[in-house]
């Protein structure tokens, strides 16, 4: 059992480093850390398989300037791992984009690979709310709901 925990801890540390050092040249390194049926979900998309996830992550470098993750916390509880992170980039439509999120990952049974990754962050406030016009509408609705 301790062997599995050690593998999980090493893998989660490597996964955190992967995101902190992510670049167009390193995107494909994901494949060595995930299962063939790896599932990835964030507020924008759901993907299956390392090649689709790598293509999605690579796209961030053409859609944004200087995308960067800083992992601030790592934890493991049973068969799940958690990463808390800060993301920053420059996006044409909204300018500087910064927010904090959390990723929940699951491990394969032997703890040697990641089986899934689900991001948790507020896309309404941290993305759509920053868009011109749409952001104004979202902020106005949020104020109204907050007064109910």
N, C-alpha and C positions, 0 to 999 in steps of 0.2 A: 504494500500500500504506500509506503514512504517513497518508493521508487516512482510511482505514478505522480505523486505530489511534487517530487523533484523535477520530473519532466514537465509538468504543468507550469511550475514556477519559471523554469528556464525558457519555455516556449513563450509565456506571457511577457517576460522581459525582452526576448528577441522581437516579439511582435510590437511592443512599445518602441523599441529602437528602430524598427522598420518604419513606423509612421513618423518618428522624429527626424529620420534621415531620408524620407521619401523624396525621390527626384525622378525625372524621366529615365535615368539610367538604372535606377534601383527598383522600379515598379514590379518587374517580373520576379523579384526575389520572393514575393508572396507565395508563389507556387510551392516552395520548399517547406512552408509552414502550415499549409491547409490541406484538407482532404479533397479528393476529386469531386465530391458533391457539395463542397463548401457553399453555404448560403450567406448572403450579405444583404442587409437591409438598412437604409437610412430614410429620412423623411421624403426623399425624392424618388427612390427606386428600390426594387428588390431584384437581386441577381443570383444566379446559381453557377458555380464552377469558377475556378481560379482565373481562367482566361478572360471571362466576362468582367470579373472584378478588376483585374489588372487594366483592362481597356478603359473601364470607368475611372479608375484612379489616374491613369495617364491623361485622360481628357481634362482633368483639373488643371494641368499645366498649360493647356491651350486656352482654357476658358477663364483663367484667373492669372494674376501676377503674384509671384512669390507665395504660393500656398505653403502653410507651415503648421505642423502640429507640435505642441509641447505637452507631453504626458506628465501630469502632476501627481497622479496617484495610481497605484496598481493594487489589486486585491484578488484573492481566490477564495471561494466558498464552495466546497464540494466539487461538483463538475462544471462550475462556472467561474470565469475570470471577469474582472472589471477593470476598465481603464477610464480614468477621468482625464480630460485633455482640454487644452485651449487651442482654437484654430484661428488663424489669421490669413488674410489674402487681400488683394485688391481686385475688385470686380468693376467692370466698366459702368454698369447701371447704378451701383450703390456706393462706389468708392471703397474706402477701407472697411473691411468686413472682419469683425472679431466676435467670437462667442465661445462659451464653454459648453462642452457636451460630455456624454458618458457612453461608453461602448460595453455591451455585455457580450461575452464570447463563451462558446461551449467547446469542450474538448472531445476528441474521439475517446473511445473507451479506455485505450491504453495511455491516454494523456500525451501522446506524441505529436498530434496534429490538432489544428483548430477545425471544428465542424461548422460553426456558425459565428456570425458577427451581426449584432443589432445595435445601431446607433440610437441614442436618445438625446434629442435636443429640440428646442422649440423653433420650428421653421416659420411659424406665423410671426413671432416676434423678431427672430434673428435673421430672417431673410425677406419674406413677403412684406413684413411691416416696414422694411427699409426702402422698398420700391416706391418711386414717385406715384402719386395718385392712389394706387392700391394700398400703400402704407398708410396714407391719411385715412382711408376708409376703415382699415383694420384697427388703427388706433382709436378712431371714433366709436366703432362697435365695442371694442374692449372697455372703453370708459363707460359706455351705457350698460354693458353686462355687469361691470363692477359695481354699479349703483343699485342693482336689483336687490 
